[in-house]
Amino acid sequence: MSDEIERHHGPSEVAEPIADPGLPVHQYRVTDVDEAQARRTERQISLMFGLATLLAIGFTVAYFAVDFETTFLGWSAQNFALGATLGGALLLIGVGIIQWAKKLMSDHEMVEMRHPVRSSDEDRAAVMADINAGIEESGIGRRPLIRNSLLGAIGALALPSIVLLRDLGPTPHGQATTVWKRGMRVVNDVSGTPIRPSDVEVGQLINAEPAVFFPAEGEDHSEFHGHELLAAKAKAAVIVVRMRPEDITPEKGKENWGIDGILCYSKICTHVGCPISLWEQQTHHLLCPCHQSTFDLADNGKVIFGPAYRPVPQLPLGIDDEGFIIAMSDFPDIVAPSYPELARDQKKLDGE
């Protein structure tokens, strides 16, 4: 376009835009000619932004006040409340901004020439002047009610964002504990039957859980409910295996963690948390079906293949007065997926 202009008008001549390119006669809006109507529209838009602020605050209140288990019309009451409040806040902010642009911001038609890709310094200065003029014409400086209510609504939207960070879950150190504790029996994960050493044969693997999830008649485990119960059971899941004692090479300090070749390990793979119970009796290897991480249970759960970073955690065992297998403590190691950062944190905990 610039080359064509130079051919017709010379290098120093610049063609001016056509005075009237055929645009229809400008139609003034009601808010352009009636200041009272403009003020009324300003209050309406500010009301939308104010309601959006209240809905954003309502989201935060609903997150903590509405019980997750409560239902409303067959849906989760909490999910319904969160969706309604956050969706309503975003809708009102969007509608308010659209109304502001359509009814109060500058509404004059403009005609501009095409210009080279790289504008001259003068053009750039002119553009900045136009931008500043547009800001001025938007009325943001002259209409503090709209400006302040919009800033308040947008600022209130930070509350749901902060609250939702809580749903990302506990930190790795928060996952270091399970429900296992000293004296808790190891039971079959299906029947809840306590396990004696004589019940486990060499080469056998038993999927197990802590006895707290299988209370005797008259007992209660009201500490756990709903999804919390499922999460606690998943994190505490273990496998019990038996090998010949002479095949086991315990680390220093773990010599007494087993019972005549019976060892107990977490069922949670230290790679991304898949449940593992694929057991090779002859090699004493435990395989993860997700990404083929392989652990040597005769060598302290050491990783011998695959992407896992840490050995599978081991639970120290003992025997109670009635001859049943019990835990001597919780897992000393973190029961969680081992991303590189977690592996580094574990080394710090171990004092390496």
JOCOR-V557379 format. One record per residue. PSI is psi in whole degrees, 0 to 359 (NA if undefined). OMEGA is omega in whole degrees, -180 to 180 (NA if undefined). Layout:
<<PSI/OMEGA> <PSI/OMEGA>>
This chain:
<<317/-179> <323/177> <320/180> <322/179> <317/-179> <324/-180> <325/-176> <333/-173> <357/-179> <161/-175> <332/-177> <351/-180> <139/176> <124/-179> <137/179> <152/176> <154/176> <133/-176> <317/-180> <93/-177> <7/179> <13/178> <144/177> <163/179> <133/-178> <131/179> <118/180> <142/178> <164/179> <321/-178> <346/177> <332/-174> <347/-178> <102/-177> <329/178> <319/177> <323/178> <319/178> <321/179> <317/178> <321/178> <319/180> <323/179> <315/-180> <318/179> <325/177> <319/177> <314/-180> <324/178> <318/177> <324/177> <322/177> <315/180> <322/179> <322/177> <320/176> <321/177> <325/176> <312/-179> <318/180> <316/-178> <325/-178> <320/-178> <331/-172> <330/-177> <125/-177> <138/-178> <327/-175> <345/-178> <140/-180> <155/178> <113/-177> <35/179> <356/180> <166/173> <123/-179> <323/-180> <315/179> <320/179> <314/-179> <317/-180> <316/-180> <318/-179> <315/-177> <314/-179> <317/178> <318/179> <321/179> <313/-180> <321/179> <314/-179> <321/177> <316/180> <313/179> <320/180> <317/180> <320/179> <315/179> <322/178> <313/-179> <320/-175> <329/-171> <340/-174> <331/180> <166/-178> <140/-174> <31/-178> <138/178> <148/-180> <145/176> <125/-179> <149/177> <153/169> <146/-178> <164/178> <160/-179> <319/179> <111/-179> <154/177> <166/179> <324/179> <318/179> <320/179> <318/178> <323/179> <321/179> <315/179> <323/177> <320/179> <320/179> <315/179> <324/177> <321/178> <320/177> <319/180> <318/-178> <337/179> <341/178> <8/-177> <332/178> <328/-177> <347/-178> <73/-176> <335/-180> <314/178> <313/-177> <312/-176> <322/180> <325/177> <314/179> <323/178> <318/180> <316/179> <320/178> <322/180> <333/178> <345/177> <335/-179> <309/176> <324/180> <317/-179> <317/-179> <319/-177> <340/176> <335/180> <332/-178> <356/177> <349/175> <173/-179> <160/177> <165/180> <322/180> <331/177> <340/-180> <6/-175> <343/-178> <147/173> <187/-179> <352/179> <140/174> <168/-176> <132/177> <354/-179> <130/-177> <149/174> <122/-175> <159/176> <134/-173> <351/178> <307/-175> <340/-176> <14/-179> <128/176> <152/-174> <130/172> <155/178> <326/-179> <345/180> <348/-174> <121/179> <158/177> <129/-179> <354/-177> <151/173> <133/178> <128/173> <129/-172> <169/179> <166/173> <149/-175> <343/-178> <335/-180> <358/179> <71/-176> <147/176> <167/-178> <130/-180> <345/178> <169/-177> <144/172> <52/-176> <352/177> <336/-176> <135/179> <147/170> <231/-177> <334/177> <321/178> <315/-180> <319/180> <318/-180> <320/179> <320/-179> <319/-177> <333/-178> <356/-177> <139/-178> <167/170> <140/177> <125/-180> <158/177> <131/178> <171/173> <133/-179> <326/-178> <346/179> <350/-174> <136/177> <85/-176> <148/174> <165/177> <129/-179> <349/-180> <15/-177> <330/-176> <21/-178> <348/-180> <175/180> <99/177> <47/178> <357/178> <124/180> <156/-180> <130/-179> <156/175> <146/179> <2/-177> <119/179> <138/-178> <9/176> <285/178> <14/172> <17/177> <148/175> <136/-177> <135/174> <21/176> <109/-167> <125/175> <109/-174> <318/-174> <321/-177> <348/-176> <28/-179> <143/176> <126/-175> <138/174> <128/-177> <346/-176> <306/-176> <18/172> <24/171> <139/-176> <132/-176> <140/177> <105/-177> <343/175> <347/-179> <52/172> <27/179> <23/-176> <142/177> <124/178> <352/178> <150/174> <182/-172> <356/-179> <147/-178> <332/-174> <157/171> <154/176> <132/-175> <143/-180> <142/179> <124/179> <137/-175> <159/174> <187/180> <134/180> <184/-175> <338/-179> <4/176> <14/179> <151/180> <134/180> <163/173> <144/178> <351/178> <181/170> <174/176> <126/175> <336/-179> <162/-180> <131/174> <97/-176> <163/173> <142/-177> <81/170> <165/-176> <321/-179> <321/-180> <322/178> <321/179> <318/179> <322/180> <320/178> <323/178> <320/178> <326/180> <354/179> <20/-180> <NA/NA>>
